[in-house]
């Protein structure tokens, strides 16, 4: 079974499930975009930040708001390769994994430090997107785009967060350069 994805690409239900499971991380790193005339920040004021966090499975309390605002710029910089990953250590240390016996056998439960709960959840999502073929979450390759995306393609070679905008612009630029040079 396939599902139509933004950009016209098709993805399997497994890929759709993967995107849904990583919505906190992806939405968090895409929650602040700068434009020449404004900044769109979904965590900009406390009321909006609280509503955003509640929509993403949080409580929206002041500690979560502070945590989301603290971890977001670090995650963005790490994903862009502008900061070392070890700067995220406080959020990795905020997760304790413990085993428990359940109806299906051994189950793992994550205990998250309440003061770093959002960052810790984002870190767990980020870790699950790393693999031998590279990271599945990355910045859009368009130089004028700030968005991140999760690559659900089989080959893990997608470049743009949106084919309609960034992909088409890049292809048009290459075409213009080829025809102008000919």
N, C-alpha and C positions, 0 to 999 in steps of 0.2 A: 504494500500500500504506500502511496506517496501523497505528500501534501504540498500544495503550491506555497512557495516561500516568497517573501518580498524580493523583488528583483527578477521574478519570473523563473528562478531556478526551482527544481523539484528536489524535495528531500524525503528520505524515508521517515516513517514514524519514529524510528530510533533516533534519528537526527533531530526531529521535532522535540522529542522528549529531552534530548541533551540540551537543546536551547532553553527549554522551560526550566530545567534543573539549574541552569546557570544565569537565570534572569537577574538575580541580585547583583552579581559581579558585572555583567554587561551593562545593566541599567545604571549602576553606580559610576562606572568609568565614563559613561556617556551623559551623565546628569549635569555637566557643566560645560557649556560651549561658548567660546568667545567669538564675537563678530566685530567688524570695524566700528559699528555704532552701538553695540550693547553686549551684555553678557546674559545668557540664559542659564540660570542656576536653579535646578529643582530643589536644592537644599539651601537656597539663599536665605530664606527667612524661616523662623522656627515653626510656624504653622504649616507651611508647605513641606518642610523637612519631615515633620511629624507625620503628616498624611502620606508622604512618599514612603517612609519607613513602614508604616502600618500596611500599606499596599504591598510591601515586599516581605511581609511576615514578621516584622518587628513590632515593638511596643510603641515606638515613637516618643519615648521618654527623653529627657535632656541628655542622659548619658549616651544613648544611641545616636542622637543627633551629633554630639561632639565626636563620637567615634567615627561616624560616617564622614564627617568633614575632615577628620585627621587622616584617615586611611586613603581617601579618594585621590589626593594629589600624589601620594607615594605610589599607589597602584598604577596610575596613569604614567608616571615617569618610569617605573620598572617595566611596564609593558612596551614603552617606547625605547627601552634600552638606555635611558638617560640617568638611571640610578641603579646601584647594585641591589640585588634581591635581598641581601641581608638586612636592609633597612626595614623590611617587613617583619623582622624577628619578633617584635612585641606581640603581633597578632598570631603568629605561629605558636608562640608560647601560651597564648590564651585558650588553646584547645587541649583538652585531655580526653583521650579515647579510652573507653573501658569496655571490656566484654561483659555480656550477660547472657544467660540461657533463656531462650524463648521457645515458642511452639515449633519453630523451624530449626532449632538447634542454637548454635552460637551466633549472637548478634552483637554488633558494635554500636555503642552509643557515644556521642560527642557531648562532653560537658564544656560549655563556653563561658569564659569569664564575662559576667554581665557588663563590665565597663568596656569590653572590646568585642562584644558579640557580633556586630555587623562586620567589622574587619575580619574577624575569625571566620565567619561564614563565607565571606568573599575569598579568603585565602584557601579554604577547603574547595571551593568551586574552581579557583585558579589551578590548584594542584591537580584536580581531576582532568584538566584540559591539557596537561603536559604529557607528551608521549615520545616514542622514539623518532617519529617523523617531525617532531617540533611541537610548538605550542599551537593549540587550536584557536586561541584568542590572540588577536593582533590588531594593530592600528591599520586603518585604511591606507592603501599605498598612494592615494592622491595627495599631492603636496599641500593642497589647500583644504584638506578635510581633517577634522579632529575626531571623527567617530572611530569606535572599535567595533569589531564583529567577531563572531565565533564561526570559524570555517567548518562547515558540515560537509564539504565536498570529500569524496572518497580519496582523492590524491592529496588533500590538504594544500591546495595551491591557489585558492581564491585570493584575490588581491584587493578588491574594493568592498566597502560595506554596502554599496548599492550600485548595481549595474546601470540603472536608469540615470543616475547623476554622475557619480565619479567615474565609473567605467566608460560610459559614453563620452564624457569630456576628454578622458585620456586618449581614447581611440580617435576622437576628432582632432586632437592636437597632433598625434602621430601622423594622421592622414594629411593634415595641413602642412606639416614639416616635409613630408615626402613629396607632395605635389608642388610645393614652393621651391624645393631644391631641384626638381626635375626640369 
